[in-house]
Amino acid sequence: MRRATIRTTHENPERLARALRPDNTDEMETTVEGERTVTTRIERETTGGLHSTVDDYVVNLEVAADVVANERPADTGTVSDLDDTQQ
C-alpha cells in the first residue's frame, strides 16, 4: 500500500475541508487539525494510482481554496428596490 499525507494551512480550514470532502474517494480522508491545518491522507495500491490521486487532490485543493477565499457572506436583502407589495 502506498500512502501520502498532505498538510496545508488556511484561514478557514473547516470550510475548506467541507469543500474538499465530496471529491474524496474511499481511499482518502480529510480532517482539520489544530486551528488552521487541513490534513488529507491518501492510500492507494500502486505508486501510479497514488500519483494520480495526489495530482487530482492538489487541483481540487487549489479550486476549493480560491472559492473559499472569494466567498461573500449570504445576502439576505431584497433583490431589487421594490418589494413584493409594489407592482
C-alpha positions in Angstrom: 0.0 0.0 0.0 1.3 3.5 -0.9 0.5 6.5 1.3 0.7 10.2 1.2 -0.2 12.9 3.7 -0.8 16.5 2.6 -1.0 19.3 5.2 -1.9 22.8 4.3 -2.7 25.9 6.4 -5.7 28.1 5.7 -7.7 30.9 7.3 -10.9 28.9 7.3 -9.9 25.2 7.4 -13.3 23.9 8.3 -15.0 25.5 5.3 -12.1 24.3 3.0 -12.3 20.7 4.4 -16.1 20.7 3.8 -15.5 21.8 0.2 -12.9 19.1 -0.4 -14.6 16.1 1.2 -17.2 15.5 -1.6 -14.4 14.8 -4.0 -12.6 12.3 -1.8 -12.5 8.7 -2.8 -12.8 5.8 -0.3 -9.0 5.8 0.0 -8.9 9.4 1.2 -9.7 11.2 4.5 -9.7 15.0 5.0 -9.6 16.4 8.5 -8.9 19.6 10.3 -6.0 19.6 12.8 -5.4 22.5 15.1 -6.7 25.9 14.3 -5.6 26.3 10.7 -4.4 22.9 9.2 -6.2 20.8 6.7 -4.8 17.3 6.5 -5.6 14.8 3.8 -4.4 11.2 4.0 -4.4 9.1 0.8 -3.8 5.4 0.4 -3.6 3.6 -3.0 -2.5 0.2 -4.1 0.0 1.4 -6.7 2.5 4.3 -7.0 0.9 5.4 -10.2 -2.6 5.4 -8.6 -1.2 7.4 -5.6 0.4 9.9 -8.0 -2.8 10.4 -10.0 -4.9 10.8 -6.8 -2.4 13.3 -5.3 -2.4 15.3 -8.6 -6.3 15.4 -8.6 -6.4 16.4 -5.0 -4.0 19.3 -5.5 -6.1 20.6 -8.3 -9.2 20.3 -6.1 -7.4 22.0 -3.2 -6.5 25.0 -5.4 -10.0 25.4 -6.7 -11.6 25.0 -3.2 -9.1 27.4 -1.6 -9.9 30.0 -4.3 -13.7 29.5 -3.8 -13.4 29.8 0.0 -11.2 32.8 -0.2 -13.6 34.6 -2.5 -16.9 33.7 -0.8 -19.1 36.5 0.1 -21.5 36.5 3.1 -25.0 35.5 2.0 -27.1 38.5 1.0 -30.4 38.4 2.8 -31.6 41.7 1.4 -34.1 42.3 -1.3 -33.2 41.6 -4.9 -34.5 45.0 -6.1 -35.6 48.3 -4.7 -39.2 47.2 -5.0 -40.6 44.7 -2.5 -43.3 42.2 -3.4 -46.1 44.5 -2.4 -45.2 47.2 -5.0 -46.1 46.2 -8.6 
